[in-house]
Amino acid sequence: MSPPLALGSAVHEVLEGLSMLPTKTRFDESLITRFQSAWKKVSGKKGGFLDAQTEQQYKLRGEAMLRRVMDHPTILQSLAVKIKEDLPFYWLSEEDNIILCGKIDWLEYLPDTDSVHIIDFKTSKSEENESSLQLPIYHLLVHNCQHRQVTKASYWYLEFNDELTPKELPELESASQKILEIARQMKTARSLERFKCPHGDDGCYACKPLEAILQGKGEFVGENEYRADVYILPTLEPDETETSLLL
């Protein structure tokens, strides 16, 4: 856990919760009030905050993002499709025993075409890398976990943009092949217990925090909603660009 992840978690909880409410009542209660409740779950060390000043800075950023949404609520006032599973999944390859799963931030229903629009909320200060696998994974999940066609996809950069940023939908077949190839590599590495980092001996941002925890440098602060252990690394400076990719 780190401050950027804590910020993203609290903001996402508030916004994703709106899809469970009737369209006419979604903004009856201030999003800032909802945010105060969500923030309690990540306050202090639970969110990777080592001092009150840093926590307050991140909290104010979250409040500003939600005020932006309240000032521009149109998209979130329209009909939304909710996939019934808390964690949508499907068989990417039954032969390889590989399942693809993930959470979708928001699915706007488009009545004119009876289709859906994937919307992903971004809380980082930078734009998503074009090489990211997030959108291909989202397209595959939504296509396979509900019956309506996906016709649009957008990012909403809540830190700095009042409007959605349209994204080109990845082609399904090529996305499936690419994700499956990576999944097979992961499965092979796990079965052989041989993990060769593509970045070489220096490692990368994804591995270094976990390696530090194994070396005893982390502090255990509890469990997350999936009952996974959560650690913080007091000596590790969070990288806003890299950690935001996990949101």
N, C-alpha and C positions, 0 to 999 in steps of 0.2 A: 504494500500500500504506500501511496505517496500523495502529496497534496493535489497534483493534477488529476489523479484518479479519483480522489475523494470528491473533488469539485464535480467531475463528470458524473459520478454515481448519484449525487444528490440532485443535480439538475435533471438527469434522466428519469429518476424516480418520480419527480413532480410531473414532468411532461408526459411520460408514458401512462401515468395513472389517469390522465384526462380521457384517454380512449375508452375507459370503462364507464364513463359518465354520459348521460344523454347530451346531445349537442347543445341544447338550450341552457344547460346548467353548468357547463364546464368552467365558466369563468365567474360563477356566482361567488366563489370564495377566492380571495386574492392568492395568486401563485406564490407570493412572498410568504404568506402565512403557511402554506403547504411546505415551502422550502425550509422554514424554521424547524418544522418537525423532522423533515428528512435529514437536516444537517446534524441533528443530535446523534445520529447513527455513525457519523464520521468525525465528530468533534474530538479534539485532543489527539492523543497518540493513535486512536482508532483510525484516524485519517492521515496519519503520517506527519502531524503537526507537532513540532518540537517547541514552539513558542506561540503565545497568544497573538502577537503582531502578524505573523505569517498567516495564521488561521483567519484572522479578521480580513486580511487582504483577499484571500481566496473566497471567503464568504461574500464579501462585497461584489466580487466579480460575478458570482452566481446570481445574486440579487439583480444585478444589472442585466444579465442575460434574460432573466424571467420578466423583467420590466419591458424588455424589447419584445418578448412574445406577447405580453398583454397589450402593448401598443400596436402590434401587428398580428392580431389573432385569427385572421380570416381562414388560413389553412386548417387550423386546429378547431375551427367551428364547423367544419364540414363533416359529412359522414365518414366514419372510419371502419375498417375491417379489422377484427380482432381474431387472430389465430388462437384456437382454444387451448393449445398446449402452452404451458409456461415457458418451456424451452423447445421450440419447434425442431423437428428432426425428420429425416427420411434416410432410406438405405441408398447411399451413394454407390455401393457395390456389395450385393449380398454374397457374391462369389468370394470377395476378399474380406468379408465380414467388417465392412467399414460404414459407419453412420456419419452423416453430416448434420450438425446441429448449430443453433445460434439464435440470438434474440434480435427481433426487428423493432426499431424504435417506433415507427408509425406507418400505417398503411391507409392512405386516403382512398376512399371509394369514389370512382368517377362514374356517375350514373348515366351519362350520355353514351358511354361505351361499355358499361357494366364491367369495368376493369379496375385495376388498382395502381396506385402511385406510391412507390417506396420513398419514404422520407427518413433521412438519418440526421440526428441532431449532433452537431460538432461543438465541443466546448474548448477546443485548443486554440492557441493564438495563430496557428499556421494552417494552411490548407492541406488536405489529404494528398499523400503521394500518389501519382498516377499509376504506379506499379502495385498499389495496394490490392490485396485479394478480397477486401471487404465487400465491394459491390458485386463481383462475380458470385461470392458465397450467398449474399442476400438474394440475388436474382434466382439462384438455384433453389434456395429454401422457400421463397414465396411461391415460385412456380410449382413446387412439388408438395407444398403443405396446405394449399387452399386451391379452389377450383377456378378462380378468375384469372384472366390474362394480366400480366404485368405490362403496362404501356409507358410508364414514366418512372424516372428515378431522380432524386435531388438530394443535395446536402444543404443543411441550414447551419451556417457558421454563426452561432449565436453571439460570439465575442465581438464580431465586427460587421455583420451584414443584416439588414432589415428584411431581405428577401431570400428566397431559395436560390441555390445554384444548380441549374439543371445538369444532369450527367447522362452520358450516352449509355444505354443498356448494353451490357456485355452479351455476346452471342452465347446461347445456352450450351450448345454442344461443345464448343471450344473451352468454355468455362468449366464444364464438367470434366473434360479430359485433363485440363491443367490441374484442377483441384485433386482429382483422383491420383494423378501421378505423384503429387506431393504427399498425399495421404499414404500411398504405398511405400514411399521412401521412409516416412515416419514409422509405419508399422514394421518395416524391415529393421530399422535402427533399434526399435524397442525390443524386437525378438532376439536380435543379436547382442543387445546391450552394447552397441558400438555407435557412439554419437560423434560424428565428425562435423565440426562447425565449418560452414562454408566461408566464414571470415578468417579461418586460420587459428593459430594458437592464441592470438590476442582476444578472441571471442567477440561478442557483440552485445548490444544493450539488453537483449532478451535473456541472455545467460548470466551476465555478470552479477545481477542482484541475487539470483538463485544460488550461484556459487558462493557469494558472500554469506548467505544464510547458512549454507552447509559448513562454512568455515567458522560458524559460531558468532558472526558479526551482527546478526539480526536480533531484534527483540520481538518476542511473540506478544501479540496484542489481542488475540481472539480468533473467532471464526467468521467467515462471511455467510451469505444466504445459502450457499451450496455446501456448507459445513467444511470448507477448506480452511486450513490454517492460514492466518494472516500475520505477516511480519512487517516490521519497518526497519529501515537501515539508517540510523542517525547520521552516519558519515557519508551517505550517498546523496549527492545533489540530484534532484529529479530533473529529467530532461523533458520539457514541455512537449516538444515535437514527437519524441519517441513514445512516451507513455500514453499520449493521446491516441495512438494507433490502436490501443486495446479497447477503446470505448465503442 
